[in-house]
Amino acid sequence: MNENQSDKKSNRSAAYAALAIVLGFGLVLLGLPKLVLWIGDFSPVLAAVVGTVGIMSFFIVLWLRARHQRRRDQS
């Protein structure tokens, strides 16, 4: 496989990964308010923790992906 085909495959893979991350986080954001309100009936502190983790999940996934890519590119 020549270098141009490899670049196209890499770009396509990155686009699929970005689409999966955005769609996954969008689904989390759609259900998060209802989930936090439901949990808030039992424990407001737990609801705040769940909301925080839900929002942070987007950044955690991006951080883990960047870390994986850095390690992959070093070898």
C-alpha positions in Angstrom: 0.0 0.0 0.0 1.5 3.4 -0.9 1.7 6.3 1.4 -1.3 8.2 -0.1 -3.7 5.2 0.5 -2.4 4.9 4.0 -3.1 8.6 4.7 -6.6 8.3 3.3 -7.3 5.2 5.5 -5.9 7.1 8.5 -8.1 10.1 7.8 -11.2 8.0 7.3 -10.4 6.2 10.6 -10.0 9.5 12.4 -13.3 10.7 11.0 -15.1 7.6 12.1 -13.7 7.9 15.6 -14.7 11.6 15.8 -18.2 10.7 14.7 -18.5 8.0 17.3 -17.2 10.3 20.0 -19.6 13.1 19.1 -22.6 10.8 18.7 -21.8 9.0 22.0 -21.4 12.2 23.9 -24.6 13.6 22.3 -26.5 10.6 23.5 -25.1 11.1 27.0 -26.1 14.7 27.0 -29.6 13.9 25.9 -30.2 11.5 28.8 -28.1 13.2 31.4 -30.7 15.8 32.6 -33.4 13.3 33.2 -30.9 10.9 34.9 -29.6 13.6 37.2 -33.1 14.8 38.2 -34.1 11.2 38.9 -31.0 10.6 41.0 -31.4 14.0 42.7 -34.7 12.7 44.2 -32.6 10.3 46.3 -29.3 12.2 46.8 -28.4 15.6 45.5 -24.7 15.0 46.1 -24.8 11.8 44.0 -26.7 13.7 41.3 -24.0 16.3 41.2 -21.3 13.6 40.9 -23.2 11.8 38.1 -23.6 15.1 36.2 -20.0 16.0 36.6 -18.8 12.6 35.4 -21.2 12.8 32.5 -19.8 16.1 31.3 -16.2 15.1 32.0 -16.6 11.9 30.0 -16.2 13.8 26.8 -12.9 15.2 27.9 -11.7 11.9 29.3 -12.4 10.1 26.1 -10.6 12.8 24.1 -7.6 12.7 26.5 -7.4 8.9 26.3 -7.6 8.9 22.5 -4.8 11.6 22.3 -2.7 9.6 24.7 -3.2 6.4 22.7 -2.3 8.2 19.4 0.9 9.7 21.0 2.0 6.2 22.1 1.2 4.7 18.7 3.1 7.4 16.8 6.2 7.0 19.0 6.7 3.3 18.1 
